[in-house]
C-alpha cells in the first residue's frame, strides 16, 4: 500500500464524495457522474486518482465501466493510522 497516494486521494473533498457514493455499491461511471453532478472529464480525473491509490476497483461489462470500493485498502489505511496513534488491537 502506498500510504502517500491513499492519503492524498482521501484529502480531496470530491474524491471523498465519490467514495461515499460507492459505499452504496457498484455503479457505472455514467450513473456516478449524474449522481454527483459532474462532467465525465472531471469524474475521470478523480477516478484515476482513486484507482492509482487502489481505493477503487474498475470492471468492464460491454460498453460500461463500473466502479466499487476496495475495502481492503481502506482497512489497511485504518490499521496504519491506528498504529501511528499507538492504538492496541
Backbone as CSV, one residue per row, in Angstrom:
resi,resn,N_x,N_y,N_z,CA_x,CA_y,CA_z,C_x,C_y,C_z
1,UNK,0.848,-1.178,0.000,0.000,0.000,0.000,0.890,1.236,0.000
2,UNK,0.619,2.166,-0.872,1.348,3.430,-0.918,0.537,4.452,-0.125
3,UNK,0.878,4.581,1.139,0.096,5.423,2.045,0.025,6.870,1.566
4,UNK,1.081,7.375,0.944,1.059,8.756,0.454,-0.037,8.963,-0.584
5,UNK,-0.183,8.012,-1.503,-1.215,8.125,-2.538,-2.609,7.993,-1.937
6,UNK,-2.765,7.111,-0.970,-4.065,6.934,-0.322,-4.465,8.208,0.409
7,UNK,-3.560,8.744,1.204,-3.877,9.954,1.963,-4.116,11.146,1.038
8,UNK,-3.356,11.246,-0.034,-3.568,12.330,-0.997,-4.943,12.199,-1.653
9,UNK,-5.336,10.983,-1.991,-6.651,10.761,-2.601,-7.765,11.105,-1.618
10,UNK,-7.588,10.736,-0.362,-8.608,10.998,0.650,-8.672,12.466,1.053
11,UNK,-7.641,13.219,0.770,-7.593,14.624,1.166,-8.539,15.497,0.347
12,UNK,-8.974,15.020,-0.796,-9.816,15.810,-1.686,-11.296,15.557,-1.399
13,UNK,-12.056,16.633,-1.202,-13.479,16.529,-0.874,-14.273,15.821,-1.967
14,UNK,-13.991,16.102,-3.215,-14.711,15.468,-4.325,-14.477,13.965,-4.329
15,UNK,-13.250,13.542,-4.094,-12.953,12.102,-4.073,-13.612,11.427,-2.874
16,UNK,-13.716,12.134,-1.752,-14.434,11.558,-0.605,-15.910,11.387,-0.929
17,UNK,-16.487,12.332,-1.678,-17.893,12.206,-2.092,-18.073,11.003,-3.015
18,UNK,-17.129,10.787,-3.896,-17.182,9.624,-4.786,-17.149,8.342,-3.961
19,UNK,-16.260,8.280,-2.985,-16.161,7.083,-2.137,-17.455,6.858,-1.358
20,UNK,-18.057,7.923,-0.864,-19.321,7.781,-0.141,-20.416,7.242,-1.053
21,UNK,-20.429,7.696,-2.298,-21.418,7.168,-3.246,-21.147,5.695,-3.542
22,UNK,-19.875,5.344,-3.676,-19.519,3.949,-3.944,-19.800,3.044,-2.746
23,UNK,-19.924,3.630,-1.579,-20.266,2.857,-0.385,-21.645,2.203,-0.557
24,UNK,-22.476,2.800,-1.391,-23.811,2.257,-1.650,-23.769,1.030,-2.555
25,UNK,-22.644,0.805,-3.220,-22.499,-0.354,-4.089,-21.905,0.006,-5.432
26,UNK,-21.714,-1.004,-6.262,-21.127,-0.846,-7.596,-22.007,0.066,-8.435
27,UNK,-21.362,0.948,-9.216,-22.101,1.901,-10.042,-21.310,2.194,-11.315
28,UNK,-22.029,2.442,-12.388,-21.357,2.761,-13.648,-20.829,4.188,-13.600
29,UNK,-19.842,4.455,-14.435,-19.254,5.794,-14.454,-20.284,6.836,-14.867
30,UNK,-21.148,6.502,-15.804,-22.185,7.441,-16.239,-23.161,7.776,-15.130
31,UNK,-23.609,6.751,-14.420,-24.529,6.971,-13.305,-23.846,7.725,-12.166
32,UNK,-22.581,7.448,-11.975,-21.826,8.150,-10.932,-21.700,9.628,-11.266
33,UNK,-21.423,9.942,-12.514,-21.319,11.345,-12.941,-22.645,12.075,-12.737
34,UNK,-23.737,11.413,-13.067,-25.062,12.014,-12.882,-25.360,12.212,-11.405
35,UNK,-25.098,11.187,-10.602,-25.394,11.260,-9.165,-24.624,12.375,-8.471
36,UNK,-23.405,12.633,-8.937,-22.564,13.643,-8.297,-22.572,14.972,-9.045
37,UNK,-23.389,15.055,-10.113,-23.497,16.264,-10.920,-22.121,16.734,-11.393
38,UNK,-21.394,15.807,-12.010,-20.045,16.087,-12.504,-19.974,15.817,-14.001
39,UNK,-19.072,16.503,-14.667,-18.828,16.188,-16.075,-18.045,14.882,-16.134
40,UNK,-18.184,14.135,-17.218,-17.399,12.906,-17.346,-15.890,13.147,-17.244
41,UNK,-15.427,14.277,-17.757,-13.997,14.582,-17.721,-13.515,14.802,-16.280
42,UNK,-14.293,15.546,-15.505,-13.922,15.794,-14.107,-13.957,14.499,-13.314
43,UNK,-14.990,13.698,-13.541,-15.099,12.427,-12.833,-13.925,11.521,-13.189
44,UNK,-13.575,11.464,-14.455,-12.461,10.627,-14.902,-11.161,11.001,-14.182
45,UNK,-10.919,12.287,-14.029,-9.722,12.751,-13.325,-9.691,12.222,-11.891
46,UNK,-10.791,12.364,-11.189,-10.837,11.929,-9.792,-10.807,10.409,-9.668
47,UNK,-11.458,9.721,-10.589,-11.419,8.255,-10.558,-10.003,7.746,-10.794
48,UNK,-9.250,8.416,-11.653,-7.869,7.973,-11.896,-7.016,8.124,-10.643
49,UNK,-7.248,9.161,-9.868,-6.517,9.343,-8.606,-6.893,8.248,-7.610
50,UNK,-8.173,7.914,-7.546,-8.631,6.864,-6.637,-8.115,5.494,-7.067
51,UNK,-8.063,5.244,-8.381,-7.519,3.969,-8.878,-6.029,3.875,-8.588
52,UNK,-5.308,4.976,-8.775,-3.871,4.978,-8.510,-3.577,4.645,-7.052
53,UNK,-4.473,5.067,-6.166,-4.320,4.771,-4.743,-4.907,3.407,-4.368
54,UNK,-5.431,2.688,-5.349,-6.063,1.373,-5.153,-7.284,1.427,-4.241
55,UNK,-7.938,2.576,-4.157,-9.120,2.705,-3.308,-10.389,2.215,-3.990
56,UNK,-10.322,2.031,-5.312,-11.491,1.550,-6.043,-11.073,0.494,-7.060
57,UNK,-12.052,-0.337,-7.405,-11.903,-1.329,-8.476,-12.658,-0.839,-9.703
58,UNK,-12.165,-1.219,-10.851,-12.830,-0.929,-12.113,-13.100,-2.247,-12.809
59,UNK,-14.346,-2.449,-13.211,-14.694,-3.624,-14.004,-15.448,-3.162,-15.242
60,UNK,-15.242,-3.884,-16.329,-15.893,-3.527,-17.592,-16.891,-4.612,-17.967
61,UNK,-18.028,-4.147,-18.446,-19.050,-5.053,-18.959,-19.647,-4.406,-20.196
62,UNK,-19.425,-5.008,-21.335,-19.840,-4.469,-22.635,-19.264,-3.064,-22.787
63,UNK,-20.120,-2.058,-22.966,-19.645,-0.686,-23.169,-19.610,0.125,-21.876
64,UNK,-19.767,-0.518,-20.741,-19.871,0.194,-19.475,-18.687,-0.124,-18.568
65,UNK,-18.322,0.866,-17.777,-17.294,0.682,-16.753,-17.963,0.891,-15.408
66,UNK,-17.757,-0.065,-14.510,-18.340,0.001,-13.173,-17.232,0.172,-12.142
67,UNK,-17.563,0.873,-11.083,-16.605,1.125,-10.010,-17.177,0.661,-8.691
68,UNK,-16.278,0.196,-7.818,-16.663,-0.175,-6.461,-15.478,0.015,-5.533
69,UNK,-15.767,0.097,-4.249,-14.725,0.322,-3.247,-13.806,-0.877,-3.113
70,UNK,-12.544,-0.604,-2.840,-11.583,-1.631,-2.468,-11.440,-1.535,-0.954
71,UNK,-12.246,-2.297,-0.253,-12.298,-2.194,1.202,-11.007,-2.635,1.877
72,UNK,-10.244,-3.508,1.244,-9.005,-3.964,1.878,-8.009,-2.825,2.025
73,UNK,-7.942,-1.918,1.061,-7.044,-0.770,1.168,-7.526,0.168,2.269
74,UNK,-8.838,0.347,2.373,-9.369,1.179,3.457,-9.032,0.571,4.811
75,UNK,-9.163,-0.742,4.924,-8.817,-1.421,6.181,-7.333,-1.253,6.509
76,UNK,-6.477,-1.399,5.505,-5.036,-1.224,5.726,-4.716,0.202,6.163
77,UNK,-5.414,1.165,5.592,-5.193,2.565,5.954,-5.616,2.820,7.397
78,UNK,-6.744,2.271,7.781,-7.210,2.409,9.161,-6.213,1.780,10.124
79,UNK,-5.703,0.618,9.775,-4.707,-0.053,10.631,-3.434,0.789,10.733
80,UNK,-2.993,1.368,9.624,-1.791,2.199,9.633,-1.983,3.400,10.539
81,UNK,-3.138,4.049,10.438,-3.418,5.215,11.279,-3.502,4.801,12.747
82,UNK,-4.142,3.676,13.013,-4.232,3.183,14.393,-2.850,2.890,14.962
83,UNK,-1.980,2.282,14.160,-0.613,2.008,14.616,0.158,3.289,14.859
84,UNK,-0.084,4.285,14.045,0.566,5.581,14.212,0.164,6.210,15.545
85,UNK,-1.097,6.051,15.901,-1.596,6.575,17.178,-1.119,5.734,18.352
86,UNK,-0.727,4.510,18.069,-0.313,3.612,19.141,-1.466,2.825,19.715
87,UNK,-2.599,2.785,19.002,-3.753,2.015,19.462,-3.397,0.547,19.536
88,UNK,-3.901,-0.097,20.530,-3.696,-1.535,20.685,-4.962,-2.253,20.247
89,UNK,-4.801,-3.252,19.371,-5.966,-4.023,18.907,-5.817,-5.445,19.317
